[in-house]
Amino acid sequence: MFNLVLAITEKDLNQIVKPLLDILGVVVPVMLAVVGAIGAIWCIVLGIKYAQADDPQEHEKAKKGLKNSIIGFVLIFVLLIALQVGVSIMTEWYRNYDYPTLVTMIKF
């Protein structure tokens, strides 16, 4: 058996978490804008196909594709917003974290 000494300091946690939060803080708003733009353009294209469909089968196919794309883009948008909220919650937790003053001993 041996003992493993584990000590997490504020400096160690800053080196791990700070770069991740910085990256997510930049990437998530950009992704929201990109997904919003692509979603709008794609829905316009599918709406045009829906309006131009002459055959009832093409009309139904275009309607189904438009419905599915709207649902997909809304889902992606909601998940990105949830990520943004999650990052802010984790940032608040990280900033208020009470760093241990004692060394934790783990026995194997």
C-alpha positions in Angstrom: 0.0 0.0 0.0 1.1 3.5 -0.6 -0.3 7.0 0.0 -1.0 9.5 -2.7 -0.9 13.1 -1.6 -3.3 15.3 -3.6 -3.3 19.1 -3.1 -5.3 21.3 -5.4 -4.3 24.9 -5.0 -5.9 28.0 -6.5 -3.0 28.4 -8.9 -3.4 24.8 -10.2 -7.1 25.2 -10.7 -6.6 28.6 -12.5 -4.1 27.0 -14.9 -6.7 24.3 -15.9 -10.0 26.2 -15.8 -9.1 29.7 -17.0 -8.0 28.7 -20.6 -11.2 26.6 -21.0 -13.4 29.4 -19.9 -11.7 31.9 -22.1 -12.1 29.5 -25.1 -15.8 28.9 -24.4 -16.4 32.6 -23.8 -15.2 33.3 -27.3 -16.5 30.2 -29.2 -20.1 30.0 -27.9 -21.3 33.5 -29.0 -19.6 32.9 -32.4 -21.3 29.5 -32.8 -24.7 31.1 -31.9 -24.3 33.6 -34.6 -23.1 31.0 -37.2 -26.0 28.6 -36.3 -28.5 31.4 -36.5 -27.3 32.6 -39.9 -27.1 29.1 -41.4 -30.5 28.2 -39.9 -32.1 31.3 -41.4 -30.6 30.8 -44.8 -31.4 27.1 -44.9 -35.0 27.7 -43.8 -35.4 30.4 -46.5 -34.1 28.0 -49.1 -36.4 25.2 -48.0 -39.3 27.7 -47.8 -38.7 28.6 -51.4 -38.6 24.9 -52.4 -41.9 24.5 -50.5 -43.5 27.4 -52.3 -42.3 26.2 -55.7 -43.4 22.6 -55.3 -46.0 21.7 -57.9 -46.4 18.0 -57.3 -48.2 17.0 -54.0 -45.4 14.6 -53.1 -42.7 17.2 -53.6 -44.9 19.7 -51.6 -45.2 17.2 -48.7 -41.5 16.4 -48.9 -40.5 20.0 -48.8 -42.9 20.7 -45.9 -41.4 17.8 -43.9 -37.8 19.0 -44.7 -38.7 22.5 -43.6 -40.3 21.3 -40.4 -37.3 19.0 -39.6 -34.8 21.7 -40.2 -36.6 24.2 -38.0 -36.8 21.7 -35.2 -33.1 20.9 -35.6 -31.9 24.4 -35.7 -34.0 25.3 -32.7 -32.6 22.4 -30.8 -29.0 23.4 -31.6 -29.7 27.0 -30.6 -31.3 25.9 -27.3 -28.3 23.6 -26.5 -25.8 26.4 -27.3 -27.7 28.7 -25.0 -27.7 26.0 -22.3 -24.0 25.7 -22.7 -23.6 29.5 -22.3 -25.7 29.4 -19.1 -23.8 26.4 -17.9 -20.5 28.2 -18.5 -21.7 31.2 -16.5 -22.8 28.9 -13.6 -19.5 27.0 -13.6 -17.6 30.3 -13.7 -19.4 31.5 -10.7 -18.7 28.3 -8.9 -15.1 28.4 -9.9 -14.7 32.0 -8.6 -16.3 31.1 -5.3 -14.6 27.8 -4.8 -13.2 27.3 -1.3 -9.7 25.9 -1.8 -8.7 23.3 0.8 -6.2 24.3 3.4 -5.2 20.7 4.2 -3.6 18.1 2.0 -6.0 15.3 1.2 -4.6 11.8 1.6 -5.7 9.0 -0.7 -4.8 5.5 0.3 -4.4 2.7 -2.3 
